[in-house]
């Protein structure tokens, strides 16, 4: 009878072995999956942090570009105004130069006329 009980127990333990192997395999797979999940979650957190830093950097750069664009627009407007003022000054100086040229021409004519009169007077006095 002891022998029968031993054989029966051996059969039960042999019958349970495949189930226990599957159970152990599932435990190992579950442990691996939990470990993979934890690593994936950590990687996800790190990527989220990098994304936030990148977004903040992009936002700061966008604001800086807007400031530069505004500054360039202001500079361009000032430069255009200054160029217009220089054009006006150039026109004024050209006009003034033309007036002076006309005055010089008139004065030369007057001098020439005066010189001719003086020469005639001198010539008439010599006779």
C-alpha positions as CSV (number, residue, x, y, z in Angstrom):
1,X,0.0,0.0,0.0
2,X,2.8,2.4,0.7
3,X,4.1,1.6,-2.8
4,X,0.8,2.5,-4.4
5,X,0.6,5.8,-2.5
6,X,4.1,6.6,-3.6
7,X,3.4,5.8,-7.2
8,X,0.1,7.8,-7.0
9,X,2.0,10.8,-5.5
10,X,4.7,10.5,-8.2
11,X,2.0,10.5,-10.9
12,X,0.3,13.5,-9.4
13,X,3.6,15.4,-9.2
14,X,4.5,14.4,-12.8
15,X,1.0,15.6,-13.9
16,X,1.5,18.9,-12.1
17,X,5.0,19.5,-13.5
18,X,3.9,20.8,-16.9
19,X,1.4,23.2,-15.2
20,X,4.1,24.4,-12.8
21,X,6.5,25.0,-15.8
22,X,3.9,27.0,-17.6
23,X,3.1,28.9,-14.4
24,X,6.8,29.6,-13.8
25,X,7.2,30.7,-17.5
26,X,4.2,33.1,-17.1
27,X,5.8,34.6,-14.0
28,X,9.1,35.1,-15.8
29,X,7.4,36.6,-18.8
30,X,5.3,38.9,-16.5
31,X,8.4,40.0,-14.7
32,X,10.1,40.8,-18.0
33,X,7.1,42.7,-19.2
34,X,6.9,44.7,-16.0
35,X,10.6,45.5,-16.3
36,X,10.1,46.5,-20.0
37,X,7.1,48.6,-19.0
38,X,9.0,50.4,-16.3
39,X,11.9,51.1,-18.7
40,X,9.4,52.3,-21.3
41,X,7.7,54.6,-18.8
42,X,11.1,56.0,-17.7
43,X,12.1,56.6,-21.3
44,X,8.7,58.2,-21.9
45,X,9.2,60.6,-19.0
46,X,12.7,61.5,-20.2
47,X,11.3,62.1,-23.7
48,X,8.5,64.2,-22.3
49,X,11.0,66.3,-20.4
50,X,13.2,66.7,-23.5
51,X,10.1,67.7,-25.5
52,X,9.1,70.3,-22.9
53,X,12.7,71.8,-23.0
54,X,12.6,71.8,-26.8
55,X,9.2,73.5,-26.9
56,X,10.4,76.1,-24.4
57,X,13.5,76.7,-26.5
58,X,11.5,77.0,-29.7
59,X,9.1,79.4,-28.0
60,X,12.0,81.6,-26.7
61,X,13.6,81.6,-30.2
62,X,10.3,82.5,-31.8
63,X,10.0,85.5,-29.4
64,X,13.6,86.5,-30.1
65,X,13.0,86.3,-33.8
66,X,9.9,88.5,-33.4
67,X,11.9,91.0,-31.5
68,X,14.6,91.0,-34.2
69,X,12.0,91.4,-36.9
70,X,10.4,94.3,-35.0
71,X,13.8,95.9,-34.5
72,X,14.7,95.4,-38.2
73,X,11.3,96.9,-39.1
74,X,12.0,99.9,-36.9
75,X,15.6,100.2,-38.3
76,X,14.3,100.0,-41.8
77,X,11.7,102.6,-41.2
78,X,14.3,104.9,-39.7
79,X,16.7,104.3,-42.6
80,X,13.9,105.0,-45.1
81,X,13.1,108.2,-43.3
82,X,16.7,109.2,-43.1
83,X,17.2,108.4,-46.8
84,X,14.2,110.6,-47.6
85,X,15.6,113.4,-45.5
86,X,19.0,113.1,-47.4
87,X,17.2,113.2,-50.7
88,X,15.4,116.4,-49.6
89,X,18.7,117.9,-48.5
90,X,20.3,116.9,-51.8
91,X,17.5,118.5,-53.8
92,X,17.8,121.7,-51.6
93,X,21.6,121.8,-52.2
94,X,21.2,121.1,-55.9
95,X,18.7,123.9,-56.1
96,X,21.0,126.2,-54.1
97,X,23.9,125.3,-56.3
98,X,22.0,126.0,-59.4
99,X,20.9,129.4,-58.0
100,X,24.6,130.2,-57.1
101,X,25.6,129.1,-60.6
102,X,23.1,131.4,-62.1
103,X,24.3,134.2,-59.8
104,X,27.9,133.6,-60.8
105,X,26.9,133.6,-64.5
106,X,25.0,136.9,-64.0
107,X,28.0,138.4,-62.1
108,X,30.4,137.3,-64.8
109,X,28.2,138.9,-67.4
110,X,28.0,142.1,-65.4
111,X,31.8,142.1,-64.9
112,X,32.3,141.5,-68.5
113,X,29.9,144.3,-69.4
114,X,31.6,146.5,-66.9
115,X,35.0,145.6,-68.2
116,X,34.0,146.3,-71.8
117,X,32.6,149.7,-70.7
118,X,35.9,150.4,-68.8
119,X,37.9,149.4,-71.9
120,X,35.8,151.6,-74.2
121,X,36.2,154.5,-71.8
122,X,39.9,153.9,-71.7
123,X,40.1,153.6,-75.4
124,X,38.1,156.8,-76.0
125,X,40.2,158.6,-73.6
126,X,43.4,157.6,-75.4
127,X,42.1,159.1,-78.6
